[in-house]
């Protein structure tokens, strides 16, 4: 597992959060329910300084990151055993 953030925007904070969950689900090939669960248990939704900007943080399996071709970057950044 490795921490990843998805940044999203919208006309309101609620819309930005919804779009963030949708973006993460599409990016990682997960259902929105799985993203919600992962954010609740291992992550957070942070509200940005500007209205309508959010950061959706969650732990993502390394295998999922490998499929996206970003595992090496994340592992190196966080100095994770790999």
mmCIF file of the N, C-alpha and C atoms, coordinates in Angstrom:
data_MODEL
# 
_entry.id   MODEL 
# 
loop_
_atom_site.group_PDB 
_atom_site.id 
_atom_site.type_symbol 
_atom_site.label_atom_id 
_atom_site.label_alt_id 
_atom_site.label_comp_id 
_atom_site.label_asym_id 
_atom_site.label_entity_id 
_atom_site.label_seq_id 
_atom_site.pdbx_PDB_ins_code 
_atom_site.Cartn_x 
_atom_site.Cartn_y 
_atom_site.Cartn_z 
_atom_site.occupancy 
_atom_site.B_iso_or_equiv 
_atom_site.pdbx_formal_charge 
_atom_site.auth_seq_id 
_atom_site.auth_comp_id 
_atom_site.auth_asym_id 
_atom_site.auth_atom_id 
_atom_site.pdbx_PDB_model_num 
ATOM 1   N N  . UNK A 1 1  ? 0.833   -1.180 0.000   1.00 0.00 ? 1  UNK A N  1 
ATOM 2   C CA . UNK A 1 1  ? 0.000   0.000  0.000   1.00 0.00 ? 1  UNK A CA 1 
ATOM 3   C C  . UNK A 1 1  ? 0.879   1.245  0.000   1.00 0.00 ? 1  UNK A C  1 
ATOM 4   N N  . UNK A 1 2  ? 0.389   2.284  -0.638  1.00 0.00 ? 2  UNK A N  1 
ATOM 5   C CA . UNK A 1 2  ? 1.104   3.558  -0.683  1.00 0.00 ? 2  UNK A CA 1 
ATOM 6   C C  . UNK A 1 2  ? 0.098   4.694  -0.682  1.00 0.00 ? 2  UNK A C  1 
ATOM 7   N N  . UNK A 1 3  ? 0.441   5.806  -0.055  1.00 0.00 ? 3  UNK A N  1 
ATOM 8   C CA . UNK A 1 3  ? -0.478  6.943  -0.024  1.00 0.00 ? 3  UNK A CA 1 
ATOM 9   C C  . UNK A 1 3  ? -0.469  7.700  -1.353  1.00 0.00 ? 3  UNK A C  1 
ATOM 10  N N  . UNK A 1 4  ? -1.663  8.081  -1.783  1.00 0.00 ? 4  UNK A N  1 
ATOM 11  C CA . UNK A 1 4  ? -1.804  8.840  -3.023  1.00 0.00 ? 4  UNK A CA 1 
ATOM 12  C C  . UNK A 1 4  ? -2.874  9.909  -2.802  1.00 0.00 ? 4  UNK A C  1 
ATOM 13  N N  . UNK A 1 5  ? -2.709  11.056 -3.433  1.00 0.00 ? 5  UNK A N  1 
ATOM 14  C CA . UNK A 1 5  ? -3.707  12.125 -3.377  1.00 0.00 ? 5  UNK A CA 1 
ATOM 15  C C  . UNK A 1 5  ? -4.230  12.413 -4.770  1.00 0.00 ? 5  UNK A C  1 
ATOM 16  N N  . UNK A 1 6  ? -5.529  12.650 -4.830  1.00 0.00 ? 6  UNK A N  1 
ATOM 17  C CA . UNK A 1 6  ? -6.172  13.097 -6.058  1.00 0.00 ? 6  UNK A CA 1 
ATOM 18  C C  . UNK A 1 6  ? -6.715  14.495 -5.766  1.00 0.00 ? 6  UNK A C  1 
ATOM 19  N N  . UNK A 1 7  ? -6.343  15.456 -6.574  1.00 0.00 ? 7  UNK A N  1 
ATOM 20  C CA . UNK A 1 7  ? -6.795  16.832 -6.374  1.00 0.00 ? 7  UNK A CA 1 
ATOM 21  C C  . UNK A 1 7  ? -7.901  17.111 -7.388  1.00 0.00 ? 7  UNK A C  1 
ATOM 22  N N  . UNK A 1 8  ? -8.954  17.759 -6.908  1.00 0.00 ? 8  UNK A N  1 
ATOM 23  C CA . UNK A 1 8  ? -10.090 18.006 -7.786  1.00 0.00 ? 8  UNK A CA 1 
ATOM 24  C C  . UNK A 1 8  ? -10.713 19.350 -7.451  1.00 0.00 ? 8  UNK A C  1 
ATOM 25  N N  . UNK A 1 9  ? -11.474 19.871 -8.390  1.00 0.00 ? 9  UNK A N  1 
ATOM 26  C CA . UNK A 1 9  ? -12.140 21.153 -8.178  1.00 0.00 ? 9  UNK A CA 1 
ATOM 27  C C  . UNK A 1 9  ? -13.587 21.065 -8.622  1.00 0.00 ? 9  UNK A C  1 
ATOM 28  N N  . UNK A 1 10 ? -14.354 22.036 -8.183  1.00 0.00 ? 10 UNK A N  1 
ATOM 29  C CA . UNK A 1 10 ? -15.753 22.128 -8.564  1.00 0.00 ? 10 UNK A CA 1 
ATOM 30  C C  . UNK A 1 10 ? -16.298 23.475 -8.156  1.00 0.00 ? 10 UNK A C  1 
ATOM 31  N N  . UNK A 1 11 ? -17.512 23.794 -8.575  1.00 0.00 ? 11 UNK A N  1 
ATOM 32  C CA . UNK A 1 11 ? -18.092 25.091 -8.237  1.00 0.00 ? 11 UNK A CA 1 
ATOM 33  C C  . UNK A 1 11 ? -18.377 25.233 -6.740  1.00 0.00 ? 11 UNK A C  1 
ATOM 34  N N  . UNK A 1 12 ? -18.532 24.105 -6.056  1.00 0.00 ? 12 UNK A N  1 
ATOM 35  C CA . UNK A 1 12 ? -18.731 24.098 -4.603  1.00 0.00 ? 12 UNK A CA 1 
ATOM 36  C C  . UNK A 1 12 ? -17.832 23.015 -4.001  1.00 0.00 ? 12 UNK A C  1 
ATOM 37  N N  . UNK A 1 13 ? -17.653 23.072 -2.704  1.00 0.00 ? 13 UNK A N  1 
ATOM 38  C CA . UNK A 1 13 ? -16.843 22.041 -2.042  1.00 0.00 ? 13 UNK A CA 1 
ATOM 39  C C  . UNK A 1 13 ? -17.484 20.669 -2.223  1.00 0.00 ? 13 UNK A C  1 
ATOM 40  N N  . UNK A 1 14 ? -18.805 20.579 -2.058  1.00 0.00 ? 14 UNK A N  1 
ATOM 41  C CA . UNK A 1 14 ? -19.483 19.289 -2.205  1.00 0.00 ? 14 UNK A CA 1 
ATOM 42  C C  . UNK A 1 14 ? -19.290 18.698 -3.601  1.00 0.00 ? 14 UNK A C  1 
ATOM 43  N N  . UNK A 1 15 ? -19.383 19.537 -4.613  1.00 0.00 ? 15 UNK A N  1 
ATOM 44  C CA . UNK A 1 15 ? -19.188 19.057 -5.984  1.00 0.00 ? 15 UNK A CA 1 
ATOM 45  C C  . UNK A 1 15 ? -17.734 18.638 -6.204  1.00 0.00 ? 15 UNK A C  1 
ATOM 46  N N  . UNK A 1 16 ? -16.802 19.378 -5.639  1.00 0.00 ? 16 UNK A N  1 
ATOM 47  C CA . UNK A 1 16 ? -15.390 19.016 -5.766  1.00 0.00 ? 16 UNK A CA 1 
ATOM 48  C C  . UNK A 1 16 ? -15.110 17.673 -5.103  1.00 0.00 ? 16 UNK A C  1 
ATOM 49  N N  . UNK A 1 17 ? -15.694 17.424 -3.933  1.00 0.00 ? 17 UNK A N  1 
ATOM 50  C CA . UNK A 1 17 ? -15.514 16.142 -3.245  1.00 0.00 ? 17 UNK A CA 1 
ATOM 51  C C  . UNK A 1 17 ? -16.078 15.009 -4.103  1.00 0.00 ? 17 UNK A C  1 
ATOM 52  N N  . UNK A 1 18 ? -17.269 15.204 -4.621  1.00 0.00 ? 18 UNK A N  1 
ATOM 53  C CA . UNK A 1 18 ? -17.896 14.188 -5.477  1.00 0.00 ? 18 UNK A CA 1 
ATOM 54  C C  . UNK A 1 18 ? -17.007 13.885 -6.685  1.00 0.00 ? 18 UNK A C  1 
ATOM 55  N N  . UNK A 1 19 ? -16.512 14.936 -7.327  1.00 0.00 ? 19 UNK A N  1 
ATOM 56  C CA . UNK A 1 19 ? -15.637 14.743 -8.495  1.00 0.00 ? 19 UNK A CA 1 
ATOM 57  C C  . UNK A 1 19 ? -14.327 14.064 -8.101  1.00 0.00 ? 19 UNK A C  1 
ATOM 58  N N  . UNK A 1 20 ? -13.814 14.390 -6.921  1.00 0.00 ? 20 UNK A N  1 
ATOM 59  C CA . UNK A 1 20 ? -12.585 13.747 -6.441  1.00 0.00 ? 20 UNK A CA 1 
ATOM 60  C C  . UNK A 1 20 ? -12.768 12.253 -6.260  1.00 0.00 ? 20 UNK A C  1 
ATOM 61  N N  . UNK A 1 21 ? -13.884 11.853 -5.663  1.00 0.00 ? 21 UNK A N  1 
ATOM 62  C CA . UNK A 1 21 ? -14.169 10.423 -5.487  1.00 0.00 ? 21 UNK A CA 1 
ATOM 63  C C  . UNK A 1 21 ? -14.339 9.744  -6.846  1.00 0.00 ? 21 UNK A C  1 
ATOM 64  N N  . UNK A 1 22 ? -15.047 10.397 -7.750  1.00 0.00 ? 22 UNK A N  1 
ATOM 65  C CA . UNK A 1 22 ? -15.250 9.830  -9.089  1.00 0.00 ? 22 UNK A CA 1 
ATOM 66  C C  . UNK A 1 22 ? -13.925 9.701  -9.836  1.00 0.00 ? 22 UNK A C  1 
ATOM 67  N N  . UNK A 1 23 ? -13.080 10.720 -9.739  1.00 0.00 ? 23 UNK A N  1 
ATOM 68  C CA . UNK A 1 23 ? -11.784 10.700 -10.417 1.00 0.00 ? 23 UNK A CA 1 
ATOM 69  C C  . UNK A 1 23 ? -10.905 9.583  -9.868  1.00 0.00 ? 23 UNK A C  1 
ATOM 70  N N  . UNK A 1 24 ? -10.867 9.441  -8.547  1.00 0.00 ? 24 UNK A N  1 
ATOM 71  C CA . UNK A 1 24 ? -10.064 8.387  -7.931  1.00 0.00 ? 24 UNK A CA 1 
ATOM 72  C C  . UNK A 1 24 ? -10.584 7.009  -8.340  1.00 0.00 ? 24 UNK A C  1 
ATOM 73  N N  . UNK A 1 25 ? -11.896 6.839  -8.346  1.00 0.00 ? 25 UNK A N  1 
ATOM 74  C CA . UNK A 1 25 ? -12.479 5.554  -8.731  1.00 0.00 ? 25 UNK A CA 1 
ATOM 75  C C  . UNK A 1 25 ? -12.096 5.191  -10.167 1.00 0.00 ? 25 UNK A C  1 
ATOM 76  N N  . UNK A 1 26 ? -12.194 6.148  -11.058 1.00 0.00 ? 26 UNK A N  1 
ATOM 77  C CA . UNK A 1 26 ? -11.848 5.899  -12.463 1.00 0.00 ? 26 UNK A CA 1 
ATOM 78  C C  . UNK A 1 26 ? -10.349 5.629  -12.618 1.00 0.00 ? 26 UNK A C  1 
ATOM 79  N N  . UNK A 1 27 ? -9.523  6.441  -11.968 1.00 0.00 ? 27 UNK A N  1 
ATOM 80  C CA . UNK A 1 27 ? -8.076  6.300  -12.078 1.00 0.00 ? 27 UNK A CA 1 
ATOM 81  C C  . UNK A 1 27 ? -7.596  4.940  -11.578 1.00 0.00 ? 27 UNK A C  1 
ATOM 82  N N  . UNK A 1 28 ? -8.094  4.523  -10.411 1.00 0.00 ? 28 UNK A N  1 
ATOM 83  C CA . UNK A 1 28 ? -7.608  3.294  -9.788  1.00 0.00 ? 28 UNK A CA 1 
ATOM 84  C C  . UNK A 1 28 ? -8.439  2.065  -10.128 1.00 0.00 ? 28 UNK A C  1 
ATOM 85  N N  . UNK A 1 29 ? -9.454  2.203  -10.962 1.00 0.00 ? 29 UNK A N  1 
ATOM 86  C CA . UNK A 1 29 ? -10.275 1.063  -11.367 1.00 0.00 ? 29 UNK A CA 1 
ATOM 87  C C  . UNK A 1 29 ? -11.067 0.481  -10.202 1.00 0.00 ? 29 UNK A C  1 
ATOM 88  N N  . UNK A 1 30 ? -11.584 1.350  -9.343  1.00 0.00 ? 30 UNK A N  1 
ATOM 89  C CA . UNK A 1 30 ? -12.348 0.937  -8.164  1.00 0.00 ? 30 UNK A CA 1 
ATOM 90  C C  . UNK A 1 30 ? -13.756 1.509  -8.267  1.00 0.00 ? 30 UNK A C  1 
ATOM 91  N N  . UNK A 1 31 ? -14.657 0.925  -7.503  1.00 0.00 ? 31 UNK A N  1 
ATOM 92  C CA . UNK A 1 31 ? -15.986 1.510  -7.398  1.00 0.00 ? 31 UNK A CA 1 
ATOM 93  C C  . UNK A 1 31 ? -15.908 2.747  -6.492  1.00 0.00 ? 31 UNK A C  1 
ATOM 94  N N  . UNK A 1 32 ? -16.875 3.618  -6.616  1.00 0.00 ? 32 UNK A N  1 
ATOM 95  C CA . UNK A 1 32 ? -16.915 4.788  -5.740  1.00 0.00 ? 32 UNK A CA 1 
ATOM 96  C C  . UNK A 1 32 ? -17.039 4.345  -4.285  1.00 0.00 ? 32 UNK A C  1 
ATOM 97  N N  . UNK A 1 33 ? -17.779 3.259  -4.051  1.00 0.00 ? 33 UNK A N  1 
ATOM 98  C CA . UNK A 1 33 ? -17.937 2.748  -2.691  1.00 0.00 ? 33 UNK A CA 1 
ATOM 99  C C  . UNK A 1 33 ? -16.596 2.315  -2.104  1.00 0.00 ? 33 UNK A C  1 
ATOM 100 N N  . UNK A 1 34 ? -15.751 1.668  -2.917  1.00 0.00 ? 34 UNK A N  1 
ATOM 101 C CA . UNK A 1 34 ? -14.431 1.251  -2.430  1.00 0.00 ? 34 UNK A CA 1 
ATOM 102 C C  . UNK A 1 34 ? -13.566 2.474  -2.125  1.00 0.00 ? 34 UNK A C  1 
ATOM 103 N N  . UNK A 1 35 ? -13.629 3.482  -2.977  1.00 0.00 ? 35 UNK A N  1 
ATOM 104 C CA . UNK A 1 35 ? -12.876 4.712  -2.721  1.00 0.00 ? 35 UNK A CA 1 
ATOM 105 C C  . UNK A 1 35 ? -13.354 5.348  -1.415  1.00 0.00 ? 35 UNK A C  1 
ATOM 106 N N  . UNK A 1 36 ? -14.666 5.453  -1.241  1.00 0.00 ? 36 UNK A N  1 
ATOM 107 C CA . UNK A 1 36 ? -15.209 6.020  -0.001  1.00 0.00 ? 36 UNK A CA 1 
ATOM 108 C C  . UNK A 1 36 ? -14.707 5.253  1.216   1.00 0.00 ? 36 UNK A C  1 
ATOM 109 N N  . UNK A 1 37 ? -14.708 3.939  1.124   1.00 0.00 ? 37 UNK A N  1 
ATOM 110 C CA . UNK A 1 37 ? -14.241 3.106  2.227   1.00 0.00 ? 37 UNK A CA 1 
ATOM 111 C C  . UNK A 1 37 ? -12.761 3.335  2.504   1.00 0.00 ? 37 UNK A C  1 
ATOM 112 N N  . UNK A 1 38 ? -11.946 3.355  1.467   1.00 0.00 ? 38 UNK A N  1 
ATOM 113 C CA . UNK A 1 38 ? -10.503 3.563  1.648   1.00 0.00 ? 38 UNK A CA 1 
ATOM 114 C C  . UNK A 1 38 ? -10.210 4.956  2.218   1.00 0.00 ? 38 UNK A C  1 
ATOM 115 N N  . UNK A 1 39 ? -10.931 5.958  1.761   1.00 0.00 ? 39 UNK A N  1 
ATOM 116 C CA . UNK A 1 39 ? -10.728 7.316  2.276   1.00 0.00 ? 39 UNK A CA 1 
ATOM 117 C C  . UNK A 1 39 ? -11.142 7.378  3.745   1.00 0.00 ? 39 UNK A C  1 
ATOM 118 N N  . UNK A 1 40 ? -12.235 6.736  4.092   1.00 0.00 ? 40 UNK A N  1 
ATOM 119 C CA . UNK A 1 40 ? -12.708 6.732  5.474   1.00 0.00 ? 40 UNK A CA 1 
ATOM 120 C C  . UNK A 1 40 ? -11.721 6.042  6.403   1.00 0.00 ? 40 UNK A C  1 
ATOM 121 N N  . UNK A 1 41 ? -11.172 4.911  5.976   1.00 0.00 ? 41 UNK A N  1 
ATOM 122 C CA . UNK A 1 41 ? -10.310 4.108  6.848   1.00 0.00 ? 41 UNK A CA 1 
ATOM 123 C C  . UNK A 1 41 ? -8.854  4.565  6.809   1.00 0.00 ? 41 UNK A C  1 
ATOM 124 N N  . UNK A 1 42 ? -8.324  4.873  5.632   1.00 0.00 ? 42 UNK A N  1 
ATOM 125 C CA . UNK A 1 42 ? -6.881  5.136  5.527   1.00 0.00 ? 42 UNK A CA 1 
ATOM 126 C C  . UNK A 1 42 ? -6.542  6.503  4.947   1.00 0.00 ? 42 UNK A C  1 
ATOM 127 N N  . UNK A 1 43 ? -7.517  7.371  4.811   1.00 0.00 ? 43 UNK A N  1 
ATOM 128 C CA . UNK A 1 43 ? -7.222  8.631  4.143   1.00 0.00 ? 43 UNK A CA 1 
ATOM 129 C C  . UNK A 1 43 ? -7.969  9.808  4.730   1.00 0.00 ? 43 UNK A C  1 
ATOM 130 N N  . UNK A 1 44 ? -8.218  10.783 3.866   1.00 0.00 ? 44 UNK A N  1 
ATOM 131 C CA . UNK A 1 44 ? -8.896  12.002 4.298   1.00 0.00 ? 44 UNK A CA 1 
ATOM 132 C C  . UNK A 1 44 ? -9.337  12.793 3.079   1.00 0.00 ? 44 UNK A C  1 
ATOM 133 N N  . UNK A 1 45 ? -10.253 13.696 3.321   1.00 0.00 ? 45 UNK A N  1 
ATOM 134 C CA . UNK A 1 45 ? -10.628 14.699 2.332   1.00 0.00 ? 45 UNK A CA 1 
ATOM 135 C C  . UNK A 1 45 ? -10.227 16.035 2.934   1.00 0.00 ? 45 UNK A C  1 
ATOM 136 N N  . UNK A 1 46 ? -9.317  16.712 2.267   1.00 0.00 ? 46 UNK A N  1 
ATOM 137 C CA . UNK A 1 46 ? -8.829  18.002 2.759   1.00 0.00 ? 46 UNK A CA 1 
ATOM 138 C C  . UNK A 1 46 ? -9.342  19.109 1.847   1.00 0.00 ? 46 UNK A C  1 
ATOM 139 N N  . UNK A 1 47 ? -9.791  20.164 2.458   1.00 0.00 ? 47 UNK A N  1 
ATOM 140 C CA . UNK A 1 47 ? -10.321 21.299 1.707   1.00 0.00 ? 47 UNK A CA 1 
ATOM 141 C C  . UNK A 1 47 ? -9.176  22.267 1.429   1.00 0.00 ? 47 UNK A C  1 
ATOM 142 N N  . UNK A 1 48 ? -9.024  22.638 0.171   1.00 0.00 ? 48 UNK A N  1 
ATOM 143 C CA . UNK A 1 48 ? -7.946  23.541 -0.223  1.00 0.00 ? 48 UNK A CA 1 
ATOM 144 C C  . UNK A 1 48 ? -8.222  24.976 0.194   1.00 0.00 ? 48 UNK A C  1 
ATOM 145 N N  . UNK A 1 49 ? -7.255  25.814 -0.018  1.00 0.00 ? 49 UNK A N  1 
ATOM 146 C CA . UNK A 1 49 ? -7.389  27.226 0.352   1.00 0.00 ? 49 UNK A CA 1 
ATOM 147 C C  . UNK A 1 49 ? -8.401  27.953 -0.519  1.00 0.00 ? 49 UNK A C  1 
ATOM 148 N N  . UNK A 1 50 ? -8.494  27.568 -1.757  1.00 0.00 ? 50 UNK A N  1 
ATOM 149 C CA . UNK A 1 50 ? -9.453  28.201 -2.656  1.00 0.00 ? 50 UNK A CA 1 
ATOM 150 C C  . UNK A 1 50 ? -10.789 27.482 -2.565  1.00 0.00 ? 50 UNK A C  1 
ATOM 151 N N  . UNK A 1 51 ? -11.898 28.178 -2.646  1.00 0.00 ? 51 UNK A N  1 
ATOM 152 C CA . UNK A 1 51 ? -13.201 27.514 -2.613  1.00 0.00 ? 51 UNK A CA 1 
ATOM 153 C C  . UNK A 1 51 ? -13.342 26.520 -3.759  1.00 0.00 ? 51 UNK A C  1 
ATOM 154 N N  . UNK A 1 52 ? -13.842 25.344 -3.446  1.00 0.00 ? 52 UNK A N  1 
ATOM 155 C CA . UNK A 1 52 ? -14.081 24.343 -4.478  1.00 0.00 ? 52 UNK A CA 1 
ATOM 156 C C  . UNK A 1 52 ? -12.884 23.502 -4.850  1.00 0.00 ? 52 UNK A C  1 
ATOM 157 N N  . UNK A 1 53 ? -11.811 23.512 -4.057  1.00 0.00 ? 53 UNK A N  1 
ATOM 158 C CA . UNK A 1 53 ? -10.640 22.667 -4.306  1.00 0.00 ? 53 UNK A CA 1 
ATOM 159 C C  . UNK A 1 53 ? -10.516 21.683 -3.155  1.00 0.00 ? 53 UNK A C  1 
ATOM 160 N N  . UNK A 1 54 ? -10.359 20.396 -3.470  1.00 0.00 ? 54 UNK A N  1 
ATOM 161 C CA . UNK A 1 54 ? -10.176 19.380 -2.433  1.00 0.00 ? 54 UNK A CA 1 
ATOM 162 C C  . UNK A 1 54 ? -9.043  18.432 -2.813  1.00 0.00 ? 54 UNK A C  1 
ATOM 163 N N  . UNK A 1 55 ? -8.489  17.797 -1.787  1.00 0.00 ? 55 UNK A N  1 
ATOM 164 C CA . UNK A 1 55 ? -7.495  16.739 -1.960  1.00 0.00 ? 55 UNK A CA 1 
ATOM 165 C C  . UNK A 1 55 ? -8.082  15.481 -1.339  1.00 0.00 ? 55 UNK A C  1 
ATOM 166 N N  . UNK A 1 56 ? -8.212  14.429 -2.126  1.00 0.00 ? 56 UNK A N  1 
ATOM 167 C CA . UNK A 1 56 ? -8.704  13.146 -1.637  1.00 0.00 ? 56 UNK A CA 1 
ATOM 168 C C  . UNK A 1 56 ? -7.476  12.258 -1.453  1.00 0.00 ? 56 UNK A C  1 
ATOM 169 N N  . UNK A 1 57 ? -7.201  11.897 -0.199  1.00 0.00 ? 57 UNK A N  1 
ATOM 170 C CA . UNK A 1 57 ? -6.026  11.078 0.126   1.00 0.00 ? 57 UNK A CA 1 
ATOM 171 C C  . UNK A 1 57 ? -6.472  9.685  0.528   1.00 0.00 ? 57 UNK A C  1 
ATOM 172 N N  . UNK A 1 58 ? -5.724  8.679  0.077   1.00 0.00 ? 58 UNK A N  1 
ATOM 173 C CA . UNK A 1 58 ? -6.042  7.296  0.448   1.00 0.00 ? 58 UNK A CA 1 
ATOM 174 C C  . UNK A 1 58 ? -4.857  6.388  0.168   1.00 0.00 ? 58 UNK A C  1 
ATOM 175 N N  . UNK A 1 59 ? -4.863  5.227  0.787   1.00 0.00 ? 59 UNK A N  1 
ATOM 176 C CA . UNK A 1 59 ? -3.858  4.202  0.534   1.00 0.00 ? 59 UNK A CA 1 
ATOM 177 C C  . UNK A 1 59 ? -4.307  3.382  -0.672  1.00 0.00 ? 59 UNK A C  1 
ATOM 178 N N  . UNK A 1 60 ? -3.392  3.138  -1.584  1.00 0.00 ? 60 UNK A N  1 
ATOM 179 C CA . UNK A 1 60 ? -3.695  2.397  -2.808  1.00 0.00 ? 60 UNK A CA 1 
ATOM 180 C C  . UNK A 1 60 ? -2.725  1.218  -2.900  1.00 0.00 ? 60 UNK A C  1 
ATOM 181 N N  . UNK A 1 61 ? -3.217  0.031  -3.288  1.00 0.00 ? 61 UNK A N  1 
ATOM 182 C CA . UNK A 1 61 ? -2.316  -1.115 -3.447  1.00 0.00 ? 61 UNK A CA 1 
ATOM 183 C C  . UNK A 1 61 ? -1.215  -0.833 -4.475  1.00 0.00 ? 61 UNK A C  1 
ATOM 184 N N  . UNK A 1 62 ? -0.016  -1.283 -4.170  1.00 0.00 ? 62 UNK A N  1 
ATOM 185 C CA . UNK A 1 62 ? 1.126   -1.096 -5.086  1.00 0.00 ? 62 UNK A CA 1 
ATOM 186 C C  . UNK A 1 62 ? 0.821   -1.703 -6.454  1.00 0.00 ? 62 UNK A C  1 
ATOM 187 N N  . UNK A 1 63 ? 0.144   -2.837 -6.485  1.00 0.00 ? 63 UNK A N  1 
ATOM 188 C CA . UNK A 1 63 ? -0.182  -3.473 -7.780  1.00 0.00 ? 63 UNK A CA 1 
ATOM 189 C C  . UNK A 1 63 ? -1.012  -2.549 -8.663  1.00 0.00 ? 63 UNK A C  1 
ATOM 190 N N  . UNK A 1 64 ? -1.916  -1.817 -8.050  1.00 0.00 ? 64 UNK A N  1 
ATOM 191 C CA . UNK A 1 64 ? -2.726  -0.864 -8.816  1.00 0.00 ? 64 UNK A CA 1 
ATOM 192 C C  . UNK A 1 64 ? -1.845  0.238  -9.379  1.00 0.00 ? 64 UNK A C  1 
ATOM 193 N N  . UNK A 1 65 ? -0.903  0.705  -8.568  1.00 0.00 ? 65 UNK A N  1 
ATOM 194 C CA . UNK A 1 65 ? 0.012   1.748  -9.030  1.00 0.00 ? 65 UNK A CA 1 
ATOM 195 C C  . UNK A 1 65 ? 0.939   1.223  -10.124 1.00 0.00 ? 65 UNK A C  1 
ATOM 196 N N  . UNK A 1 66 ? 1.325   -0.058 -10.035 1.00 0.00 ? 66 UNK A N  1 
ATOM 197 C CA . UNK A 1 66 ? 2.146   -0.672 -11.090 1.00 0.00 ? 66 UNK A CA 1 
ATOM 198 C C  . UNK A 1 66 ? 1.409   -0.653 -12.428 1.00 0.00 ? 66 UNK A C  1 
ATOM 199 N N  . UNK A 1 67 ? 0.120   -0.982 -12.406 1.00 0.00 ? 67 UNK A N  1 
ATOM 200 C CA . UNK A 1 67 ? -0.677  -0.994 -13.637 1.00 0.00 ? 67 UNK A CA 1 
ATOM 201 C C  . UNK A 1 67 ? -0.736  0.398  -14.271 1.00 0.00 ? 67 UNK A C  1 
ATOM 202 N N  . UNK A 1 68 ? -0.691  1.423  -13.423 1.00 0.00 ? 68 UNK A N  1 
ATOM 203 C CA . UNK A 1 68 ? -0.726  2.799  -13.918 1.00 0.00 ? 68 UNK A CA 1 
ATOM 204 C C  . UNK A 1 68 ? 0.655   3.310  -14.324 1.00 0.00 ? 68 UNK A C  1 
ATOM 205 N N  . UNK A 1 69 ? 1.702   2.542  -13.974 1.00 0.00 ? 69 UNK A N  1 
ATOM 206 C CA . UNK A 1 69 ? 3.064   2.939  -14.294 1.00 0.00 ? 69 UNK A CA 1 
ATOM 207 C C  . UNK A 1 69 ? 3.641   4.000  -13.371 1.00 0.00 ? 69 UNK A C  1 
ATOM 208 N N  . UNK A 1 70 ? 3.070   4.143  -12.165 1.00 0.00 ? 70 UNK A N  1 
ATOM 209 C CA . UNK A 1 70 ? 3.567   5.153  -11.231 1.00 0.00 ? 70 UNK A CA 1 
ATOM 210 C C  . UNK A 1 70 ? 4.086   4.563  -9.920  1.00 0.00 ? 70 UNK A C  1 
ATOM 211 N N  . UNK A 1 71 ? 4.130   3.254  -9.814  1.00 0.00 ? 71 UNK A N  1 
ATOM 212 C CA . UNK A 1 71 ? 4.574   2.623  -8.565  1.00 0.00 ? 71 UNK A CA 1 
ATOM 213 C C  . UNK A 1 71 ? 5.994   3.039  -8.208  1.00 0.00 ? 71 UNK A C  1 
ATOM 214 N N  . UNK A 1 72 ? 6.898   3.046  -9.172  1.00 0.00 ? 72 UNK A N  1 
ATOM 215 C CA . UNK A 1 72 ? 8.297   3.397  -8.887  1.00 0.00 ? 72 UNK A CA 1 
ATOM 216 C C  . UNK A 1 72 ? 8.425   4.810  -8.309  1.00 0.00 ? 72 UNK A C  1 
ATOM 217 N N  . UNK A 1 73 ? 7.670   5.739  -8.843  1.00 0.00 ? 73 UNK A N  1 
ATOM 218 C CA . UNK A 1 73 ? 7.717   7.125  -8.363  1.00 0.00 ? 73 UNK A CA 1 
ATOM 219 C C  . UNK A 1 73 ? 7.238   7.202  -6.921  1.00 0.00 ? 73 UNK A C  1 
ATOM 220 N N  . UNK A 1 74 ? 6.108   6.566  -6.636  1.00 0.00 ? 74 UNK A N  1 
ATOM 221 C CA . UNK A 1 74 ? 5.521   6.617  -5.294  1.00 0.00 ? 74 UNK A CA 1 
ATOM 222 C C  . UNK A 1 74 ? 6.420   5.900  -4.282  1.00 0.00 ? 74 UNK A C  1 
ATOM 223 N N  . UNK A 1 75 ? 6.906   4.726  -4.647  1.00 0.00 ? 75 UNK A N  1 
ATOM 224 C CA . UNK A 1 75 ? 7.773   3.955  -3.754  1.00 0.00 ? 75 UNK A CA 1 
ATOM 225 C C  . UNK A 1 75 ? 9.049   4.731  -3.441  1.00 0.00 ? 75 UNK A C  1 
ATOM 226 N N  . UNK A 1 76 ? 9.636   5.333  -4.458  1.00 0.00 ? 76 UNK A N  1 
ATOM 227 C CA . UNK A 1 76 ? 10.858  6.108  -4.245  1.00 0.00 ? 76 UNK A CA 1 
ATOM 228 C C  . UNK A 1 76 ? 10.586  7.337  -3.373  1.00 0.00 ? 76 UNK A C  1 
ATOM 229 N N  . UNK A 1 77 ? 9.500   8.026  -3.646  1.00 0.00 ? 77 UNK A N  1 
ATOM 230 C CA . UNK A 1 77 ? 9.181   9.239  -2.891  1.00 0.00 ? 77 UNK A CA 1 
ATOM 231 C C  . UNK A 1 77 ? 8.992   8.951  -1.402  1.00 0.00 ? 77 UNK A C  1 
ATOM 232 N N  . UNK A 1 78 ? 8.273   7.889  -1.087  1.00 0.00 ? 78 UNK A N  1 
ATOM 233 C CA . UNK A 1 78 ? 7.997   7.566  0.308   1.00 0.00 ? 78 UNK A CA 1 
ATOM 234 C C  . UNK A 1 78 ? 9.001   6.581  0.912   1.00 0.00 ? 78 UNK A C  1 
ATOM 235 N N  . UNK A 1 79 ? 10.010  6.196  0.116   1.00 0.00 ? 79 UNK A N  1 
ATOM 236 C CA . UNK A 1 79 ? 11.040  5.262  0.572   1.00 0.00 ? 79 UNK A CA 1 
ATOM 237 C C  . UNK A 1 79 ? 10.424  3.983  1.146   1.00 0.00 ? 79 UNK A C  1 
ATOM 238 N N  . UNK A 1 80 ? 9.508   3.412  0.371   1.00 0.00 ? 80 UNK A N  1 
ATOM 239 C CA . UNK A 1 80 ? 8.814   2.193  0.789   1.00 0.00 ? 80 UNK A CA 1 
ATOM 240 C C  . UNK A 1 80 ? 9.600   0.961  0.370   1.00 0.00 ? 80 UNK A C  1 
ATOM 241 N N  . UNK A 1 81 ? 9.549   -0.111 1.168   1.00 0.00 ? 81 UNK A N  1 
ATOM 242 C CA . UNK A 1 81 ? 10.177  -1.364 0.731   1.00 0.00 ? 81 UNK A CA 1 
ATOM 243 C C  . UNK A 1 81 ? 9.397   -1.902 -0.475  1.00 0.00 ? 81 UNK A C  1 
ATOM 244 N N  . UNK A 1 82 ? 10.123  -2.397 -1.467  1.00 0.00 ? 82 UNK A N  1 
ATOM 245 C CA . UNK A 1 82 ? 9.448   -2.819 -2.693  1.00 0.00 ? 82 UNK A CA 1 
ATOM 246 C C  . UNK A 1 82 ? 10.060  -4.076 -3.210  1.00 0.00 ? 82 UNK A C  1 
# 
